[in-house]
Amino acid sequence: MASLRCRSLDCGQEANNVSGMADTTELPPGAEDISVSGFNRFIGPLYRLSDHGEGARRYRFTVGEKHMNAAGSVHGGMLMAFLDISMSRTSRLETGASTCSTVSLACDFLAPGRLGDAIESRVRVTRRSRTMVFMSAEAWAGDRLLITAQGVWKVG
């Protein structure tokens, strides 16, 4: 199977590509576009990747101009939103719930992201009850750990 190439201009919406530049980062086979509506579509494209055997769900986006802050690094809000979306999607996948809500999300910023970085999140469920999912997540740009998070989601 040929590897996918993401092109943020393919959706035909200006909001998906504020910089006007196409995103042509190579994606591994089986990548699924999860930026199908609303806010996710505006900040995307965002992708769910095949899971590793290490028990983590994986997601990815490529940093474009629209993700940058005035200091020349990825906006912290973008990194938090990416982890929130990654963890939310994971809570639904793990439980089969059709809806979920973020109860809490605590983040620690460790390093800046740069224009053009392919940022990958890795999400792990640490505990689960009937209506709550507890998770931890990390976002990496290559071998640089950018941000870690812990959160709780209410499902159902």
Backbone as a printed PyTorch tensor [residue, N CA C, xyz], in Angstrom:
tensor([[[  0.8350,  -1.1780,   0.0000],
         [  0.0000,   0.0000,   0.0000],
         [  0.8800,   1.2420,   0.0000]],

        [[  0.5950,   2.1750,  -0.8700],
         [  1.3800,   3.4060,  -0.9480],
         [  1.1140,   4.2770,   0.2740]],

        [[  2.1380,   5.0120,   0.6950],
         [  1.9350,   5.8800,   1.8540],
         [  1.0840,   7.0810,   1.4490]],

        [[  0.3150,   7.5840,   2.3980],
         [ -0.5610,   8.7230,   2.1750],
         [  0.2370,  10.0130,   2.2580]],

        [[ -0.2230,  11.0030,   1.5460],
         [  0.3160,  12.3490,   1.6810],
         [ -0.8540,  13.2240,   2.0820]],

        [[ -0.6630,  14.0340,   3.1080],
         [ -1.7480,  14.9200,   3.5130],
         [ -1.5810,  16.2480,   2.7860]],

        [[ -2.6730,  16.7790,   2.3290],
         [ -2.6760,  18.0780,   1.6710],
         [ -3.8100,  18.8800,   2.2800]],

        [[ -3.4600,  19.8870,   3.0340],
         [ -4.4940,  20.6360,   3.7320],
         [ -5.3580,  21.4550,   2.7770]],

        [[ -4.9780,  21.6040,   1.5280],
         [ -5.8210,  22.3170,   0.5700],
         [ -6.8910,  21.4150,  -0.0320]],

        [[ -6.7800,  20.0980,   0.1640],
         [ -7.7160,  19.1710,  -0.4400],
         [ -9.1570,  19.3800,  -0.0070]],

        [[ -9.3940,  19.8830,   1.1840],
         [-10.7640,  20.0200,   1.6750],
         [-11.4590,  21.2200,   1.0420]],

        [[-10.7010,  22.1010,   0.4080],
         [-11.3020,  23.2360,  -0.2690],
         [-11.7330,  24.3560,   0.6630]],

        [[-11.2980,  24.3430,   1.9130],
         [-11.6830,  25.3970,   2.8430],
         [-10.4550,  26.2030,   3.2470]],

        [[-10.5370,  27.5070,   3.0940],
         [ -9.4440,  28.4030,   3.4420],
         [ -9.0100,  28.2480,   4.8970]],

        [[ -9.9650,  27.9750,   5.7940],
         [ -9.6470,  27.8790,   7.2250],
         [ -8.6660,  26.7540,   7.5180]],

        [[ -8.6160,  25.7420,   6.6780],
         [ -7.7000,  24.6350,   6.9160],
         [ -6.2710,  24.9730,   6.5630]],

        [[ -6.0500,  26.0830,   5.9140],
         [ -4.7010,  26.4180,   5.5120],
         [ -4.5240,  27.9210,   5.5210]],

        [[ -4.4020,  28.4750,   6.6910],
         [ -4.2760,  29.9170,   6.8370],
         [ -3.0440,  30.4460,   6.1100]],

        [[ -1.9670,  29.6640,   6.0880],
         [ -0.7360,  30.1460,   5.4610],
         [ -0.7830,  30.0720,   3.9450]],

        [[ -1.7360,  29.2960,   3.3820],
         [ -1.8030,  29.1330,   1.9390],
         [ -0.8200,  28.1120,   1.4090]],

        [[ -0.0550,  27.4630,   2.2700],
         [  0.9170,  26.4670,   1.8550],
         [  0.3310,  25.0770,   2.0600]],

        [[  0.5050,  24.1940,   1.1110],
         [  0.0100,  22.8320,   1.2460],
         [  0.9110,  22.0440,   2.1820]],

        [[  0.3060,  21.2090,   3.0040],
         [  1.0440,  20.3210,   3.9030],
         [  1.2560,  19.0110,   3.1680]],

        [[  2.4940,  18.6720,   2.8740],
         [  2.7780,  17.4600,   2.1190],
         [  3.6730,  16.5110,   2.8930]],

        [[  3.4790,  16.4490,   4.1980],
         [  4.2590,  15.5590,   5.0480],
         [  3.8620,  14.1080,   4.7730]],

        [[  4.8450,  13.2300,   4.6730],
         [  4.5720,  11.8130,   4.4790],
         [  3.8890,  11.2430,   5.7080]],

        [[  2.8440,  10.4800,   5.4870],
         [  2.1430,   9.8040,   6.5700],
         [  2.2980,   8.3070,   6.3930]],

        [[  2.3480,   7.5760,   7.4930],
         [  2.4410,   6.1220,   7.3790],
         [  1.1230,   5.5320,   6.8620]],

        [[  1.1760,   4.3400,   6.2840],
         [ -0.0450,   3.6880,   5.8140],
         [ -1.0430,   3.5420,   6.9590]],

        [[ -2.3240,   3.6990,   6.6460],
         [ -3.3700,   3.5300,   7.6360],
         [ -3.7070,   4.7820,   8.4220]],

        [[ -3.0510,   5.9240,   8.1360],
         [ -3.3700,   7.1630,   8.8400],
         [ -4.8010,   7.5810,   8.5090]],

        [[ -5.5430,   8.0170,   9.5300],
         [ -6.9410,   8.4100,   9.3700],
         [ -7.0950,   9.8880,   9.7050]],

        [[ -7.6760,  10.6580,   8.7670],
         [ -7.9190,  12.0780,   9.0060],
         [ -9.0570,  12.2050,  10.0210]],

        [[ -8.7800,  12.8130,  11.1780],
         [ -9.8070,  12.9690,  12.2100],
         [-10.2610,  14.4220,  12.3340]],

        [[ -9.8670,  15.2670,  11.4100],
         [-10.2720,  16.6770,  11.4510],
         [-11.4430,  16.8820,  10.4920]],

        [[-12.5900,  16.3060,  10.8590],
         [-13.7240,  16.2630,   9.9420],
         [-14.7310,  17.3980,  10.1240]],

        [[-14.7000,  18.0870,  11.2610],
         [-15.6730,  19.1660,  11.4390],
         [-15.1940,  20.1630,  12.4930]],

        [[-15.8350,  21.3180,  12.4970],
         [-15.6350,  22.3260,  13.5260],
         [-14.1930,  22.7280,  13.7710]],

        [[-13.8810,  22.8660,  15.0460],
         [-12.5570,  23.3180,  15.4820],
         [-11.4420,  22.4150,  14.9610]],

        [[-11.6570,  21.1020,  14.9950],
         [-10.6340,  20.1640,  14.5200],
         [-10.2790,  20.4310,  13.0630]],

        [[-11.2660,  20.7640,  12.2640],
         [-11.0190,  21.0420,  10.8510],
         [-10.2430,  22.3480,  10.6870]],

        [[-10.5500,  23.3120,  11.5370],
         [ -9.8650,  24.6010,  11.4520],
         [ -8.3880,  24.4740,  11.7950]],

        [[ -8.0500,  23.7190,  12.8500],
         [ -6.6510,  23.6310,  13.2620],
         [ -5.8920,  22.5150,  12.5560]],

        [[ -6.6000,  21.6360,  11.8570],
         [ -5.9810,  20.4760,  11.2170],
         [ -5.2760,  20.8080,   9.9280]],

        [[ -4.9140,  19.7670,   9.2230],
         [ -5.3670,  18.3880,   9.4110],
         [ -4.6780,  17.6770,  10.5840]],

        [[ -5.4820,  16.8550,  11.2690],
         [ -5.0250,  16.0060,  12.3610],
         [ -5.2590,  14.5650,  11.9570]],

        [[ -4.3480,  13.6740,  12.3300],
         [ -4.4410,  12.2690,  11.9120],
         [ -4.3190,  11.3220,  13.0950]],

        [[ -5.0840,  10.2440,  13.0410],
         [ -4.8920,   9.1290,  13.9640],
         [ -4.0020,   8.1340,  13.2350]],

        [[ -2.9400,   7.7090,  13.9020],
         [ -2.0060,   6.7550,  13.3290],
         [ -2.2930,   5.3630,  13.8710]],

        [[ -1.7340,   4.3580,  13.2280],
         [ -1.8490,   2.9940,  13.7390],
         [ -1.2110,   2.9390,  15.1200]],

        [[ -1.8050,   2.1390,  16.0020],
         [ -1.2940,   2.0260,  17.3600],
         [ -0.0180,   1.2050,  17.3860]],

        [[  0.8830,   1.5930,  18.2700],
         [  2.0940,   0.8190,  18.5270],
         [  1.7270,  -0.3460,  19.4230]],

        [[  2.5580,  -1.3370,  19.5020],
         [  2.3340,  -2.4500,  20.3990],
         [  2.5520,  -2.0950,  21.8530]],

        [[  2.9180,  -0.8460,  22.1370],
         [  3.2380,  -0.4320,  23.5000],
         [  2.0260,   0.0600,  24.2870]],

        [[  0.8230,  -0.1170,  23.7590],
         [ -0.3840,   0.2660,  24.4740],
         [ -0.7620,   1.7270,  24.3750]],

        [[ -0.1730,   2.4690,  23.4670],
         [ -0.4830,   3.8890,  23.3050],
         [ -1.2230,   4.1230,  21.9980]],

        [[ -2.1950,   5.0060,  22.0400],
         [ -2.8580,   5.4820,  20.8190],
         [ -2.0330,   6.6600,  20.3140]],

        [[ -1.8840,   6.7700,  18.9820],
         [ -1.0150,   7.7910,  18.4000],
         [ -1.7800,   8.6960,  17.4420]],

        [[ -1.3990,   9.9820,  17.4450],
         [ -2.0150,  10.9960,  16.5900],
         [ -0.9090,  11.9130,  16.0790]],

        [[ -1.2140,  12.6850,  15.0030],
         [ -0.1510,  13.5050,  14.4200],
         [ -0.7160,  14.7160,  13.6960]],

        [[  0.0610,  15.7910,  13.7280],
         [ -0.1790,  16.9390,  12.8550],
         [  1.1650,  17.5310,  12.4770]],

        [[  1.1760,  18.3090,  11.4010],
         [  2.3890,  18.9840,  10.9620],
         [  2.2140,  20.4750,  11.1950]],

        [[  3.1950,  21.0930,  11.8200],
         [  3.1260,  22.5000,  12.1910],
         [  3.1750,  23.3880,  10.9470]],

        [[  2.1570,  24.2440,  10.8200],
         [  2.0870,  25.2420,   9.7630],
         [  2.1200,  26.6360,  10.3560]],

        [[  2.1370,  27.6400,   9.5140],
         [  2.1670,  29.0410,   9.9660],
         [  1.0220,  29.3470,  10.9280]],

        [[ -0.1600,  28.7820,  10.6680],
         [ -1.3230,  29.0900,  11.5030],
         [ -1.1770,  28.5750,  12.9360]],

        [[ -0.2130,  27.6970,  13.1920],
         [  0.0060,  27.1340,  14.5250],
         [  1.0530,  27.8960,  15.3380]],

        [[  1.6770,  28.9020,  14.7330],
         [  2.8090,  29.5910,  15.3530],
         [  2.3660,  30.7660,  16.2180]],

        [[  3.1980,  31.0810,  17.2220],
         [  2.9700,  32.2780,  18.0300],
         [  3.9370,  33.3680,  17.5880]],

        [[  3.8370,  34.5350,  18.2120],
         [  4.6790,  35.6770,  17.8350],
         [  6.1530,  35.4530,  18.1430]],

        [[  6.4570,  34.5140,  19.0540],
         [  7.8490,  34.2400,  19.4180],
         [  8.5250,  33.2710,  18.4420]],

        [[  7.7640,  32.7510,  17.4610],
         [  8.3480,  31.8610,  16.4690],
         [  8.3350,  30.3900,  16.8300]],

        [[  7.5100,  30.0100,  17.7970],
         [  7.3550,  28.5890,  18.1350],
         [  5.8700,  28.2340,  18.0950]],

        [[  5.5750,  26.9410,  18.1850],
         [  4.1780,  26.5020,  18.1520],
         [  3.4490,  27.0880,  19.3640]],

        [[  2.2810,  27.6290,  19.1280],
         [  1.4820,  28.2090,  20.2010],
         [  1.1290,  27.1250,  21.2180]],

        [[  1.3130,  27.4310,  22.5030],
         [  1.0080,  26.4740,  23.5600],
         [ -0.4330,  26.0050,  23.5260]],

        [[ -1.3440,  26.8880,  23.1460],
         [ -2.7480,  26.5140,  23.0300],
         [ -2.9720,  25.4630,  21.9610]],

        [[ -2.1800,  25.5110,  20.8910],
         [ -2.2890,  24.4970,  19.8490],
         [ -1.8460,  23.1480,  20.3790]],

        [[ -0.7380,  23.1230,  21.1170],
         [ -0.2590,  21.8570,  21.6820],
         [ -1.2780,  21.2880,  22.6670]],

        [[ -1.8670,  22.1540,  23.5040],
         [ -2.8900,  21.7000,  24.4460],
         [ -4.1270,  21.1900,  23.7120]],

        [[ -4.5590,  21.9140,  22.6880],
         [ -5.7290,  21.4820,  21.9110],
         [ -5.4630,  20.1380,  21.2440]],

        [[ -4.2660,  19.9640,  20.7000],
         [ -3.9100,  18.6980,  20.0550],
         [ -3.9770,  17.5390,  21.0540]],

        [[ -3.4390,  17.7340,  22.2660],
         [ -3.5140,  16.6720,  23.2650],
         [ -4.9490,  16.4580,  23.7390]],

        [[ -5.7260,  17.5200,  23.8930],
         [ -7.1270,  17.3900,  24.2890],
         [ -7.8960,  16.5580,  23.2600]],

        [[ -7.6900,  16.8380,  21.9930],
         [ -8.3620,  16.0940,  20.9290],
         [ -7.8860,  14.6470,  20.9090]],

        [[ -6.5830,  14.4360,  21.0390],
         [ -6.0210,  13.0790,  21.0580],
         [ -6.5880,  12.2630,  22.2130]],

        [[ -6.6740,  12.8840,  23.3780],
         [ -7.1640,  12.1760,  24.5670],
         [ -8.6740,  11.9550,  24.4960]],

        [[ -9.3960,  12.9150,  23.9670],
         [-10.8370,  12.7700,  23.7990],
         [-11.1550,  11.6140,  22.8520]],

        [[-10.4610,  11.6030,  21.7350],
         [-10.6700,  10.5200,  20.7560],
         [-10.3310,   9.1660,  21.3810]],

        [[ -9.2500,   9.1150,  22.1520],
         [ -8.8500,   7.8760,  22.8160],
         [ -9.9220,   7.4150,  23.7990]],

        [[-10.5080,   8.3410,  24.5570],
         [-11.5380,   7.9430,  25.5310],
         [-12.7370,   7.3180,  24.8300]],

        [[-13.1220,   7.8410,  23.6690],
         [-14.2420,   7.2490,  22.9150],
         [-13.8580,   5.9120,  22.3130]],

        [[-12.6450,   5.8030,  21.7890],
         [-12.2040,   4.5330,  21.2070],
         [-12.1200,   3.4350,  22.2650]],

        [[-11.6350,   3.7800,  23.4420],
         [-11.4560,   2.7960,  24.5190],
         [-12.7800,   2.3250,  25.1200]],

        [[-13.7790,   3.2060,  25.1310],
         [-15.0440,   2.8710,  25.8030],
         [-16.1920,   2.5720,  24.8540]],

        [[-16.0620,   2.9620,  23.6020],
         [-17.1650,   2.8140,  22.6630],
         [-18.2280,   3.8880,  22.8190]],

        [[-17.9790,   4.8730,  23.6820],
         [-18.9370,   5.9630,  23.9040],
         [-19.0170,   6.8600,  22.6730]],

        [[-20.1870,   7.4030,  22.4180],
         [-20.3430,   8.3090,  21.2800],
         [-19.9960,   9.7430,  21.6560]],

        [[-20.0480,  10.0690,  22.9540],
         [-19.7110,  11.4160,  23.4040],
         [-18.8130,  11.3470,  24.6340]],

        [[-18.0970,  12.4350,  24.8530],
         [-17.2750,  12.5680,  26.0520],
         [-17.0290,  14.0470,  26.2970]],

        [[-16.6320,  14.3580,  27.5150],
         [-16.3280,  15.7410,  27.8790],
         [-15.0520,  15.7690,  28.7100]],

        [[-14.2350,  16.7700,  28.4600],
         [-13.0310,  16.9580,  29.2610],
         [-13.4320,  17.4460,  30.6510]],

        [[-13.0000,  16.7220,  31.6700],
         [-13.2380,  17.1290,  33.0550],
         [-12.0500,  17.9470,  33.5480]],

        [[-10.8480,  17.4470,  33.2820],
         [ -9.6410,  18.1880,  33.6470],
         [ -8.5190,  17.8450,  32.6870]],

        [[ -7.6340,  18.8070,  32.4900],
         [ -6.4650,  18.6160,  31.6360],
         [ -5.3440,  19.4820,  32.1950]],

        [[ -4.2770,  18.8320,  32.6500],
         [ -3.1130,  19.5420,  33.1830],
         [ -1.9250,  19.2770,  32.2710]],

        [[ -1.2640,  20.3400,  31.8480],
         [ -0.1570,  20.2150,  30.8950],
         [  1.1210,  20.8460,  31.4380]],

        [[  2.2430,  20.2610,  31.0470],
         [  3.5650,  20.8030,  31.3360],
         [  4.3010,  20.9780,  30.0200]],

        [[  4.7290,  22.2010,  29.7330],
         [  5.4520,  22.5190,  28.5100],
         [  6.9470,  22.3200,  28.7560]],

        [[  7.5920,  21.5320,  27.8930],
         [  8.9880,  21.1640,  28.1080],
         [  9.9490,  21.7050,  27.0560]],

        [[  9.4720,  21.8780,  25.8280],
         [ 10.3260,  22.3740,  24.7430],
         [  9.4340,  22.9850,  23.6620]],

        [[  9.9740,  23.9160,  22.8690],
         [  9.1620,  24.5390,  21.8200],
         [  9.0640,  23.6720,  20.5680]],

        [[  7.9110,  23.7370,  19.9140],
         [  7.7550,  23.1330,  18.5920],
         [  8.1450,  24.1500,  17.5450]],

        [[  8.5590,  23.6750,  16.3710],
         [  9.0490,  24.5470,  15.3090],
         [  8.2270,  24.3840,  14.0370]],

        [[  8.2350,  25.4070,  13.2120],
         [  7.5500,  25.3680,  11.9340],
         [  8.0290,  24.1570,  11.1340]],

        [[  7.0970,  23.3780,  10.6230],
         [  7.4240,  22.2050,   9.8170],
         [  7.5610,  20.9160,  10.6040]],

        [[  7.6000,  20.9940,  11.9490],
         [  7.6980,  19.7770,  12.7680],
         [  6.4890,  18.8680,  12.5370]],

        [[  6.7320,  17.5800,  12.4780],
         [  5.6670,  16.5750,  12.5280],
         [  5.5420,  16.2040,  14.0030]],

        [[  4.4490,  16.6090,  14.6220],
         [  4.2620,  16.3950,  16.0540],
         [  3.3390,  15.2080,  16.2670]],

        [[  3.8090,  14.2540,  17.0640],
         [  3.0590,  13.0280,  17.3350],
         [  2.7050,  12.9480,  18.8090]],

        [[  1.4390,  12.6470,  19.0810],
         [  1.0250,  12.4180,  20.4670],
         [  0.8990,  10.9220,  20.7080]],

        [[  1.1520,  10.5520,  21.9640],
         [  1.0010,   9.1690,  22.4190],
         [  0.1550,   9.2180,  23.6830]],

        [[ -0.9880,   8.5430,  23.6370],
         [ -1.9550,   8.6130,  24.7320],
         [ -2.1260,   7.2330,  25.3500]],

        [[ -2.1090,   7.1920,  26.6790],
         [ -2.3100,   5.9470,  27.4280],
         [ -3.4340,   6.1180,  28.4340]],

        [[ -4.3030,   5.1200,  28.5100],
         [ -5.3260,   5.0980,  29.5550],
         [ -4.6510,   4.5570,  30.8050]],

        [[ -4.7660,   5.3080,  31.9020],
         [ -4.1290,   4.8900,  33.1540],
         [ -5.1260,   4.2710,  34.1260]],

        [[ -6.4010,   4.6410,  33.9730],
         [ -7.4570,   4.0850,  34.8190],
         [ -8.7990,   4.3560,  34.1700]],

        [[ -9.7540,   3.4850,  34.4610],
         [-11.0700,   3.6460,  33.8520],
         [-12.1430,   3.2250,  34.8410]],

        [[-13.2140,   4.0130,  34.9300],
         [-14.3850,   3.6110,  35.7020],
         [-15.5600,   3.5450,  34.7280]],

        [[-16.7430,   3.3570,  35.2390],
         [-17.9110,   3.2450,  34.3620],
         [-18.1290,   4.5160,  33.5390]],

        [[-17.8980,   5.6840,  34.1400],
         [-18.1820,   6.9470,  33.4520],
         [-16.9700,   7.8550,  33.2720]],

        [[-15.8010,   7.4580,  33.7780],
         [-14.6130,   8.3110,  33.6930],
         [-13.4320,   7.5500,  33.1080]],

        [[-12.6200,   8.2680,  32.3250],
         [-11.3960,   7.7110,  31.7610],
         [-10.2480,   8.6370,  32.1650]],

        [[ -9.2190,   8.0650,  32.7800],
         [ -8.0330,   8.8040,  33.2270],
         [ -6.9050,   8.4810,  32.2550]],

        [[ -6.2160,   9.5090,  31.7810],
         [ -5.1920,   9.3040,  30.7610],
         [ -3.9600,  10.1530,  30.9950]],

        [[ -2.8740,   9.7170,  30.3640],
         [ -1.6560,  10.5210,  30.2790],
         [ -1.2790,  10.6040,  28.8080]],

        [[ -0.6010,  11.6850,  28.4470],
         [ -0.2200,  11.8700,  27.0440],
         [  1.0890,  12.6360,  26.9530]],

        [[  1.7510,  12.4530,  25.8290],
         [  2.9850,  13.1740,  25.4970],
         [  2.8940,  13.5880,  24.0400]],

        [[  3.5280,  14.6950,  23.6970],
         [  3.6600,  15.0910,  22.2960],
         [  5.1410,  15.2700,  21.9940]],

        [[  5.5570,  14.6380,  20.9140],
         [  6.9550,  14.6170,  20.5000],
         [  7.1240,  15.2120,  19.1090]],

        [[  8.2500,  15.8720,  18.8720],
         [  8.6980,  16.2720,  17.5410],
         [ 10.0300,  15.5630,  17.3450]],

        [[ 10.0000,  14.4420,  16.6630],
         [ 11.2000,  13.6170,  16.5560],
         [ 11.5710,  13.0850,  17.9210]],

        [[ 12.7870,  13.3790,  18.3900],
         [ 13.2220,  12.9060,  19.7050],
         [ 13.0760,  13.9760,  20.7810]],

        [[ 12.3940,  15.0920,  20.4710],
         [ 12.1850,  16.1780,  21.4280],
         [ 10.7990,  16.0600,  22.0620]],

        [[ 10.7500,  15.8800,  23.3750],
         [  9.4940,  15.8530,  24.1130],
         [  9.0550,  17.2950,  24.3420]],

        [[  7.8860,  17.6710,  23.7750],
         [  7.4240,  19.0550,  23.8260],
         [  6.5030,  19.3460,  25.0040]],

        [[  5.6020,  18.4070,  25.2970],
         [  4.5730,  18.6530,  26.2990],
         [  4.0810,  17.3230,  26.8490]],

        [[  3.7600,  17.3050,  28.1300],
         [  3.1180,  16.1400,  28.7420],
         [  1.7860,  16.5950,  29.3250]],

        [[  0.8580,  15.6570,  29.4860],
         [ -0.4600,  15.9980,  30.0180],
         [ -1.0400,  14.8230,  30.7870]],

        [[ -1.8880,  15.1750,  31.7380],
         [ -2.7010,  14.2040,  32.4590],
         [ -4.1140,  14.7580,  32.4380]],

        [[ -5.1020,  13.8660,  32.2530],
         [ -6.4620,  14.3610,  32.1820],
         [ -7.4900,  13.3140,  32.5310]],

        [[ -8.7110,  13.8080,  32.7170],
         [ -9.8600,  12.9750,  33.0330],
         [-10.9880,  13.3420,  32.0660]],

        [[-11.6470,  12.3070,  31.5010],
         [-12.7630,  12.5010,  30.5850],
         [-13.9930,  11.7710,  31.1160]],

        [[-15.1420,  12.4280,  31.0100],
         [-16.4140,  11.7980,  31.3340],
         [-16.9970,  11.2740,  30.0340]],

        [[-17.3830,  10.0160,  30.0230],
         [-17.9270,   9.3940,  28.8210],
         [-19.4100,   9.0780,  29.0050]],

        [[-20.1060,   8.9870,  27.8500],
         [-21.5090,   8.5830,  27.8700],
         [-22.4720,   9.7110,  27.8990]]])
